[in-house]
């Protein structure tokens, strides 16, 4: 990220995907350019939540595609992190 370049931070959570796009402000708080949240329910894969279900993965991918479009519109760099529902799943690459 350079100078006043915007940054899109994406959190792929167990229940929803969140994104905040902000631009640094010298000597002040970042300027929030956009906030988005889409419920995806990745953590619904059975009793132990160890499997990513196809419909949940589709919802998450659709949210990420939309978030990418929004980030591109703001010319923002993108950083994303995933919850343990993804990291610890038996099928982290999807169904």
MITOR-487340 format. One line per field, with one value per residue (C-alpha): residue number from 1; x, y, z; residue in three letters. Coordinates in pm, 1 decimal. Layout:
// residues N
seq: c(NUM, ...)
east: c(X, ...)
north: c(Y, ...)
up: c(Z, ...)
type: c(Ala, ...)
// end
This chain:
// residues 95
seq: c(1, 2, 3, 4, 5, 6, 7, 8, 9, 10, 11, 12, 13, 14, 15, 16, 17, 18, 19, 20, 21, 22, 23, 24, 25, 26, 27, 28, 29, 30, 31, 32, 33, 34, 35, 36, 37, 38, 39, 40, 41, 42, 43, 44, 45, 46, 47, 48, 49, 50, 51, 52, 53, 54, 55, 56, 57, 58, 59, 60, 61, 62, 63, 64, 65, 66, 67, 68, 69, 70, 71, 72, 73, 74, 75, 76, 77, 78, 79, 80, 81, 82, 83, 84, 85, 86, 87, 88, 89, 90, 91, 92, 93, 94, 95)
east: c(0.0, 142.9, 69.4, -305.0, -386.0, -708.1, -703.3, -988.1, -977.8, -1193.7, -1281.2, -1426.9, -1607.4, -1806.1, -2139.4, -2064.6, -1806.6, -1720.5, -1525.9, -1409.3, -1236.8, -1037.3, -780.3, -509.0, -527.2, -193.9, -207.9, -565.9, -803.9, -849.0, -1127.5, -1384.2, -1487.9, -1717.0, -1847.8, -2012.5, -2143.3, -2294.8, -2429.0, -2282.7, -2307.4, -1985.0, -2009.1, -2320.1, -2141.1, -2284.7, -2273.4, -1898.5, -1876.7, -1582.7, -1713.4, -1773.1, -2109.3, -2139.3, -2415.9, -2221.6, -1905.6, -2107.6, -2243.8, -1894.0, -1743.7, -2027.2, -1965.1, -1590.9, -1649.8, -1881.2, -1634.0, -1358.5, -1569.6, -1626.9, -1256.5, -1162.1, -1402.5, -1210.1, -873.9, -802.3, -545.7, -713.3, -615.4, -831.7, -828.9, -1043.4, -1197.6, -1115.4, -1426.5, -1221.6, -874.9, -975.7, -1229.3, -1178.5, -1226.9, -1072.1, -1055.2, -1433.3, -1668.0)
north: c(0.0, 333.9, 687.8, 741.9, 409.9, 256.7, -85.6, -337.6, -567.9, -879.8, -1117.8, -1451.3, -1551.3, -1852.1, -1679.0, -1384.1, -1216.6, -858.8, -596.0, -249.0, -22.7, 261.5, 517.0, 635.6, 998.0, 1148.8, 1224.6, 1104.6, 812.6, 627.0, 747.7, 468.1, 445.3, 140.4, -127.8, -447.5, -760.8, -1071.1, -1365.3, -1689.9, -1941.3, -2130.8, -2295.6, -2500.1, -2818.3, -3078.2, -3114.3, -3068.6, -2792.4, -2974.4, -2969.7, -2672.6, -2725.9, -2646.6, -2387.4, -2205.1, -2201.5, -2064.2, -1783.2, -1700.6, -1697.9, -1476.1, -1234.1, -1227.5, -1161.2, -871.2, -737.8, -750.3, -535.1, -282.7, -280.4, -230.6, 64.7, 224.1, 119.6, -56.3, -321.6, -630.0, -830.5, -1121.0, -1357.6, -1663.6, -1795.0, -2129.2, -2271.5, -2252.4, -2316.3, -2625.1, -2775.2, -3127.7, -2983.6, -2630.7, -2617.2, -2658.7, -2945.1)
up: c(0.0, -97.7, 20.6, 35.5, -134.9, -7.2, 156.9, 156.4, 460.0, 423.3, 706.8, 596.5, 913.5, 1025.0, 969.3, 741.0, 521.0, 616.2, 425.8, 523.4, 274.0, 423.4, 318.6, 560.3, 672.1, 777.5, 1149.3, 1185.2, 1178.1, 849.3, 620.7, 583.3, 217.8, 232.3, 467.1, 348.5, 518.4, 359.8, 565.0, 426.5, 714.6, 640.2, 981.3, 900.6, 788.5, 1023.6, 1399.2, 1429.1, 1162.0, 1000.7, 641.5, 414.0, 246.2, -128.3, -87.5, 185.5, -28.3, -322.3, -101.9, 23.8, -326.6, -454.7, -166.8, -238.9, -609.1, -523.8, -267.3, -529.5, -762.1, -484.0, -392.0, -756.7, -780.6, -491.6, -641.5, -312.5, -235.6, -87.2, 221.4, 337.3, 633.9, 700.6, 1019.8, 1175.3, 1003.2, 682.2, 822.6, 1022.0, 781.8, 653.8, 303.1, 313.7, -67.6, -76.6, -148.9)
type: c(Unk, Unk, Unk, Unk, Unk, Unk, Unk, Unk, Unk, Unk, Unk, Unk, Unk, Unk, Unk, Unk, Unk, Unk, Unk, Unk, Unk, Unk, Unk, Unk, Unk, Unk, Unk, Unk, Unk, Unk, Unk, Unk, Unk, Unk, Unk, Unk, Unk, Unk, Unk, Unk, Unk, Unk, Unk, Unk, Unk, Unk, Unk, Unk, Unk, Unk, Unk, Unk, Unk, Unk, Unk, Unk, Unk, Unk, Unk, Unk, Unk, Unk, Unk, Unk, Unk, Unk, Unk, Unk, Unk, Unk, Unk, Unk, Unk, Unk, Unk, Unk, Unk, Unk, Unk, Unk, Unk, Unk, Unk, Unk, Unk, Unk, Unk, Unk, Unk, Unk, Unk, Unk, Unk, Unk, Unk)
// end
